[in-house]
Amino acid sequence: MFHHISRLLLLLCLCTTFPATAQDMPDMWNKSAVANATHPGLQWFRGAKFGLFIHWGLYSKLGGRWNDSSYYGSGEWIMYRAQAPAAVYGKVAETFNPVGFDADEWAETAREAGIKYMVITAKHHEGFSMYDSKVTDFDIVDASPYKKDPMKALSAACKAKGIQFGFYYSQFLDWHEPNGGGNNWDFKGEKDYQQYYRSKSIPQLKELLTNYGPLGIVWFDMPGGLSSAQTKTMIDSLRVLQPNCLFSSRVGHDLGDYRDFGDSEVPPVPIAGAWESIYTHNDSWGYIQHDLNFKSPTEIIRLLANVASKGGNLMLNVGPDGNGKWPAYSVTYLKATGKWLQTYGESIYGTTWGLIPAQPWGVTTSKPGKLFLHVWQTPANRQLRVPGITAKVKSVKIMGSNTVLSWKQLPEETIVQLPATLPDTRNTVLVMEYSGQQSDLSQLRTQTVSSEYPAAEIPAVWAVFNGNAKTKLFTYSHYFGDWKHDNCITGMITPDDAVVFPLDIQDAGDYKVILDYACEPGNASRQGLVTVGGQQLPFLSLTTGTYNSHLPMSFIQHSVGIIHIDKAGKQNLTVKPASGNKNELCWLRKVILQPVK
């Protein structure tokens, strides 16, 4: 995967559509995720919710090692990172013999995991084709001792299991080809990108759309070298072959059928239309033998619920090894996720975003007449408070059982009495059935604060902005390909640039106020003020380091003081500079309120 690269390669990719490193939040609130909202394939896609990405190629054989050096991060980029000569790297194909590959086993594992669609790399940036291509001999049938087309078997196996099948295809970057994008260490000088598209990229895409049955998706990546008009011409020529096949947004120029967010990115608020978040199970998309940082079943289950609560799909990646076997942790943890879905799948598949925004206890998803409450954290008093239920509640039950819970509906909230224990500490789902019309409060900015939980974390995006204050999306990496995305409040320069967080404080008492922010050295030591209910907490901003999108971004959790709340109710928490200055106060990521015990 990995779509943020060096400045040189950015210049090479003439028409790339990388996520911006700074994005105004107000635009995101209303922005549709889809360019072609009438595409016939969107119906199954919107309901699927859970997809499987598979990155498999020559890099899988290497497993993160080249010339006795270990590489961390995105293993599928090892040729680029090592600047390996194309002729030398190409010889890896001579020993690539994945005899352990079993298409039926892959498809059955995906089915048991609750996967509804699968997308696998037909050709990644290294240029090696993982199918029988007549366009080039640099493919698994002609160049490797395997001599078989694994994609034929896999497409058939997925069809037999009822899983939509699709291909990833890197249409511009190709480090094996002189006129392909990206390889300037072997192939110097001016390149003829049009020749590359004519001779390899477009003919291979037509092969994939012709020889493997009906495809659900062609997942493009790293666009470049084509104008908008040229991209449309390419797409039109491909659509003739399979009109029902979806094209991902990374085809470029906003011409895709649905929207893909950046690697490992979930939008902070619900997004209209069809869209997808992509994550890898560990830290690398392609197999790295020494990468054992796998997400637990709890992390996968909650990530899936969080993405669904925003209205999107999660496509989780697995990187098989050079023998065609999945990492054991991926098999085990995906099957554990599938077991959870057997009980709670109705709260994921076919849902829309949650009509109630995230709460201290978890998130919500929705279907007509039903609100699904995904409980990740139980309040100490076992009373689950759900704000903003405007419809008439008919019942509240624990999914997967006949357990009916008692509840009390009040004008501003509905209180559900939880039992002493819940069936699944990772994510127990309650289904609240109602009659009448439930208001969509998913963008309600008021955030709940309660002493029944260890802390309330209030993201920057829920603030009300004044003056020059706004939110921006910062993208950065800890190491190669490990992309992080944080929305932060910027533009707090004068006291008029205040940000206000509307709070519903449910319990009187003392609360510690913690500001989570980044601050560049030139902006440090500015005096700021936090104000709540007439109480002021002055503070000096502390330096955390200089922002660079290709370096780690450092944040500090700065405890600025304690406030006392006399009685429960609505309060506004304000953060602002104490005086005017040319420098920003900080880049505020969230406010944390911790009840003092």
ZALOVO-673396 format. One record per residue (C-alpha): x, y, z. Coordinates in steps of 0.2 Angstrom, whole numbers, padded with zeros to 4 digits, always signed. Layout:
N
XYZ;...
REM end
This chain:
597
+0000+0000+0000;+0008+0016+0006;+0003+0031-0004;+0013+0045+0003;+0031+0045-0004;+0046+0056-0007;+0045+0073-0014;+0053+0068-0030;+0041+0054-0032;+0027+0066-0029;+0033+0077-0043;+0033+0061-0054;+0015+0056-0050;+0008+0070-0060;-0010+0067-0056;-0010+0059-0039;-0024+0060-0027;-0015+0058-0010;-0025+0064+0005;-0020+0082+0009;-0010+0085+0025;-0022+0099+0030;-0041+0098+0027;-0054+0109+0033;-0066+0100+0044;-0082+0110+0039;-0080+0103+0021;-0079+0085+0027;-0096+0087+0036;-0106+0088+0020;-0094+0081+0007;-0101+0065-0002;-0089+0051-0003;-0095+0046-0020;-0093+0053-0038;-0105+0041-0046;-0119+0039-0034;-0130+0029-0046;-0118+0015-0050;-0127-0002-0049;-0113-0010-0039;-0115+0002-0024;-0130-0007-0017;-0120-0023-0012;-0105-0012-0008;-0114-0001+0005;-0121-0016+0014;-0105-0027+0014;-0096-0017+0028;-0082-0029+0029;-0069-0032+0016;-0052-0041+0015;-0037-0034+0007;-0023-0045+0002;-0005-0039-0003;+0004-0054-0011;+0019-0053-0023;+0038-0056-0024;+0040-0045-0009;+0031-0058+0001;+0045-0070-0004;+0058-0058+0003;+0048-0055+0019;+0056-0038+0023;+0074-0043+0020;+0086-0038+0006;+0105-0040+0005;+0105-0045+0023;+0096-0029+0029;+0079-0029+0038;+0066-0017+0033;+0051-0011+0043;+0035-0003+0038;+0028-0007+0021;+0036-0023+0015;+0029-0021-0003;+0040-0006-0005;+0056-0015-0002;+0062-0014-0020;+0060+0005-0019;+0068+0007-0002;+0083-0004-0006;+0084+0004-0023;+0086-0013-0030;+0091-0014-0048;+0076-0020-0058;+0086-0034-0066;+0092-0041-0049;+0075-0039-0041;+0067-0048-0055;+0077-0064-0052;+0067-0066-0035;+0054-0073-0047;+0065-0088-0051;+0063-0095-0033;+0045-0089-0030;+0035-0105-0029;+0020-0103-0017;+0015-0121-0016;+0006-0119+0000;-0007-0108-0008;-0024-0115-0006;-0038-0105-0014;-0052-0114-0005;-0043-0112+0012;-0041-0093+0009;-0060-0091+0004;-0066-0102+0018;-0056-0092+0031;-0063-0076+0024;-0080-0083+0025;-0078-0088+0043;-0071-0071+0047;-0087-0063+0040;-0079-0055+0025;-0091-0050+0011;-0078-0045-0002;-0060-0048-0006;-0047-0037-0016;-0030-0045-0020;-0015-0037-0029;-0014-0042-0047;+0001-0031-0049;+0009-0020-0036;+0022-0006-0039;+0036-0019-0041;+0028-0023-0058;+0026-0042-0056;+0010-0049-0061;+0002-0062-0050;-0009-0069-0064;-0006-0076-0081;-0004-0061-0091;-0001-0061-0110;+0005-0043-0110;+0022-0048-0101;+0032-0063-0096;+0036-0055-0079;+0022-0064-0071;+0019-0079-0060;+0016-0092-0074;+0030-0087-0085;+0044-0081-0073;+0041-0092-0058;+0043-0111-0055;+0024-0110-0049;+0018-0111-0067;+0000-0109-0062;-0013-0094-0061;-0018-0092-0043;-0031-0079-0047;-0041-0091-0057;-0043-0103-0042;-0046-0089-0030;-0059-0080-0040;-0068-0097-0042;-0067-0100-0023;-0073-0083-0018;-0088-0085-0030;-0092-0102-0022;-0092-0094-0005;-0103-0080-0010;-0089-0067-0008;-0087-0053-0020;-0070-0053-0029;-0059-0039-0035;-0041-0034-0040;-0029-0021-0034;-0019-0014-0049;-0006-0001-0048;-0009+0008-0064;+0005+0021-0064;+0020+0015-0053;+0029+0001-0061;+0048-0001-0055;+0051-0015-0068;+0047-0005-0083;+0058+0009-0091;+0042+0020-0094;+0033+0015-0079;+0032+0028-0065;+0044+0028-0050;+0060+0020-0054;+0073+0033-0057;+0088+0024-0050;+0088+0012-0065;+0078+0021-0079;+0084+0039-0079;+0079+0053-0090;+0062+0057-0098;+0049+0044-0098;+0035+0040-0110;+0021+0037-0098;+0008+0036-0112;+0018+0022-0120;+0018+0012-0103;-0001+0014-0102;-0004+0009-0120;+0008-0006-0119;+0005-0013-0101;-0006-0004-0089;-0022-0003-0099;-0020-0020-0108;-0018-0029-0091;-0033-0020-0084;-0043-0027-0099;-0036-0044-0096;-0042-0044-0078;-0059-0038-0083;-0060-0051-0096;-0053-0067-0089;-0059-0069-0071;-0077-0068-0071;-0088-0054-0064;-0077-0043-0053;-0084-0033-0039;-0070-0020-0038;-0055-0014-0047;-0045-0006-0034;-0033+0007-0042;-0018+0015-0034;-0006+0029-0036;-0013+0038-0051;-0001+0048-0062;+0004+0052-0080;-0014+0055-0086;-0025+0070-0087;-0043+0070-0082;-0049+0068-0099;-0036+0053-0102;-0041+0045-0086;-0060+0046-0091;-0056+0038-0108;-0047+0024-0100;-0061+0021-0087;-0074+0022-0101;-0064+0008-0111;-0064-0003-0096;-0082+0000-0091;-0088-0008-0107;-0081-0024-0101;-0089-0025-0085;-0102-0011-0082;-0106-0017-0064;-0088-0017-0058;-0084-0003-0046;-0068+0007-0048;-0060+0014-0032;-0057+0033-0030;-0038+0031-0033;-0041+0030-0051;-0038+0048-0050;-0047+0065-0054;-0062+0061-0043;-0068+0049-0056;-0070+0034-0045;-0087+0026-0039;-0083+0027-0021;-0071+0035-0009;-0056+0028-0001;-0048+0037+0013;-0030+0037+0017;-0021+0022+0024;-0026+0019+0042;-0038+0033+0042;-0056+0034+0048;-0066+0051+0046;-0070+0059+0062;-0088+0061+0058;-0101+0052+0047;-0098+0054+0028;-0112+0053+0015;-0111+0041+0001;-0101+0025-0001;-0083+0025+0006;-0070+0014+0013;-0057+0014+0027;-0042+0003+0024;-0031-0004+0038;-0018-0018+0038;-0018-0031+0051;-0001-0028+0057;+0011-0014+0052;+0015-0019+0034;+0003-0022+0019;+0015-0035+0011;+0022-0049+0022;+0037-0045+0034;+0043-0060+0044;+0048-0050+0059;+0032-0039+0059;+0022-0047+0073;+0012-0031+0079;-0005-0038+0075;-0022-0030+0080;-0031-0041+0093;-0049-0047+0090;-0055-0033+0101;-0046-0020+0091;-0053-0027+0074;-0071-0028+0081;-0070-0010+0088;-0062-0003+0072;-0076-0012+0062;-0089-0005+0073;-0082+0013+0073;-0080+0013+0054;-0098+0007+0052;-0104+0020+0065;-0097+0033+0052;-0106+0025+0038;-0092+0016+0029;-0084+0000+0025;-0068-0007+0033;-0056-0017+0022;-0043-0025+0033;-0027-0032+0025;-0018-0048+0027;-0001-0051+0019;+0002-0070+0015;+0020-0076+0015;+0030-0082-0001;+0023-0099+0002;+0005-0093+0000;+0001-0095+0019;-0007-0082+0030;+0001-0077+0046;-0006-0088+0060;-0012-0073+0070;-0022-0066+0055;-0031-0083+0053;-0035-0084+0072;-0040-0066+0075;-0050-0065+0059;-0060-0080+0064;-0062-0073+0081;-0070-0058+0073;-0081-0069+0062;-0087-0078+0078;-0092-0061+0085;-0101-0056+0069;-0111-0072+0070;-0119-0065+0086;-0119-0046+0082;-0118-0045+0063;-0135-0037+0061;-0127-0022+0070;-0114-0021+0056;-0120-0027+0039;-0133-0016+0030;-0132-0003+0043;-0131+0016+0041;-0121+0028+0052;-0126+0029+0070;-0140+0042+0073;-0132+0046+0090;-0114+0051+0090;-0100+0042+0100;-0103+0041+0118;-0091+0037+0133;-0098+0019+0132;-0096+0017+0113;-0103+0020+0096;-0120+0017+0087;-0126+0010+0071;-0143+0011+0063;-0157+0002+0053;-0175+0008+0051;-0183+0007+0068;-0168+0001+0076;-0153+0009+0085;-0138-0003+0089;-0128+0002+0104;-0110-0005+0104;-0105-0005+0122;-0086-0005+0124;-0085+0002+0142;-0098+0000+0155;-0103+0014+0167;-0098+0010+0185;-0117+0012+0191;-0123+0001+0176;-0134+0015+0170;-0131+0017+0151;-0137+0035+0146;-0142+0037+0128;-0145+0056+0124;-0157+0062+0111;-0169+0048+0108;-0184+0057+0100;-0193+0042+0094;-0204+0031+0106;-0193+0017+0113;-0202+0000+0112;-0189-0012+0119;-0170-0014+0123;-0162-0031+0121;-0145-0038+0122;-0142-0045+0104;-0139-0064+0103;-0150-0068+0118;-0168-0066+0124;-0162-0054+0138;-0174-0039+0139;-0167-0024+0148;-0177-0011+0158;-0176+0007+0152;-0183+0024+0156;-0186+0037+0143;-0184+0055+0148;-0186+0071+0137;-0167+0073+0134;-0160+0055+0137;-0165+0037+0139;-0157+0027+0153;-0154+0008+0151;-0151-0002+0166;-0137-0015+0162;-0135-0032+0170;-0121-0035+0182;-0111-0043+0167;-0112-0041+0149;-0109-0056+0137;-0094-0049+0127;-0082-0036+0135;-0075-0032+0118;-0091-0026+0111;-0108-0031+0118;-0122-0024+0106;-0139-0018+0113;-0153-0016+0100;-0165-0002+0104;-0181-0004+0094;-0192+0011+0092;-0207+0018+0083;-0210+0035+0075;-0196+0046+0069;-0178+0047+0077;-0169+0063+0073;-0152+0061+0066;-0141+0068+0079;-0124+0061+0072;-0117+0078+0071;-0123+0085+0087;-0108+0093+0095;-0113+0092+0114;-0101+0079+0122;-0106+0069+0137;-0095+0070+0153;-0098+0058+0167;-0089+0052+0183;-0095+0035+0179;-0081+0033+0167;-0062+0035+0169;-0061+0050+0157;-0070+0059+0144;-0060+0062+0128;-0067+0076+0117;-0060+0077+0099;-0056+0094+0092;-0069+0092+0078;-0083+0094+0090;-0078+0112+0094;-0087+0127+0089;-0075+0138+0081;-0073+0157+0082;-0062+0169+0072;-0048+0161+0063;-0049+0144+0073;-0052+0129+0062;-0048+0111+0061;-0035+0103+0049;-0031+0085+0046;-0012+0082+0049;-0005+0066+0041;+0012+0060+0047;+0022+0044+0049;+0031+0035+0063;+0041+0025+0051;+0040+0020+0033;+0022+0018+0028;+0015+0019+0046;+0003+0033+0042;-0007+0042+0056;-0020+0055+0054;-0026+0068+0067;-0038+0082+0066;-0031+0097+0076;-0038+0114+0080;-0026+0127+0072;-0027+0146+0070;-0029+0151+0088;-0019+0167+0088;-0029+0180+0097;-0043+0179+0111;-0056+0181+0097;-0050+0164+0090;-0058+0154+0104;-0064+0137+0103;-0079+0131+0113;-0084+0113+0118;-0102+0111+0122;-0103+0099+0137;-0116+0089+0145;-0109+0086+0162;-0119+0072+0171;-0111+0072+0188;-0106+0086+0200;-0088+0085+0206;-0070+0089+0202;-0063+0086+0185;-0045+0087+0180;-0043+0096+0163;-0030+0089+0151;-0026+0097+0134;-0019+0085+0121;-0009+0095+0108;+0006+0098+0097;+0016+0114+0098;+0031+0119+0087;+0046+0127+0095;+0042+0144+0088;+0024+0144+0096;+0029+0138+0113;+0027+0148+0129;+0011+0156+0124;-0001+0159+0138;-0018+0151+0135;-0034+0150+0145;-0046+0136+0148;-0063+0143+0155;-0077+0132+0162;-0092+0139+0172;-0083+0155+0176;-0067+0146+0182;-0051+0150+0173;-0036+0139+0171;-0021+0148+0164;-0007+0138+0155;+0009+0140+0145;+0010+0130+0129;+0024+0118+0129;+0035+0113+0114;+0033+0096+0106;+0043+0097+0090;+0042+0103+0072;+0029+0095+0060;+0035+0085+0046;+0023+0074+0036;+0037+0061+0035;+0042+0061+0053;+0033+0057+0069;+0021+0070+0076;+0023+0072+0094;+0009+0077+0106;+0009+0081+0124;-0005+0078+0137;-0004+0094+0147;-0013+0094+0163;-0018+0112+0166;-0028+0111+0182;-0044+0106+0191;-0062+0113+0189;-0076+0110+0201;-0094+0107+0194;-0107+0112+0207;-0122+0103+0198;-0125+0093+0183;-0130+0101+0167;-0124+0110+0151;-0108+0119+0152;-0096+0127+0139;-0078+0124+0140;-0068+0137+0131;-0049+0136+0125;-0041+0152+0119;-0025+0162+0119;-0024+0175+0133;-0018+0189+0122;-0014+0193+0104;+0001+0187+0096;+0007+0182+0078;+0010+0164+0084;-0003+0150+0086;-0006+0144+0104;-0005+0126+0099;-0013+0113+0088;-0026+0106+0099;-0031+0087+0096;-0043+0084+0110;-0048+0089+0128;-0048+0076+0141;-0059+0078+0157;-0054+0066+0171;-0065+0064+0186;-0055+0066+0202;-0058+0051+0214;
REM end
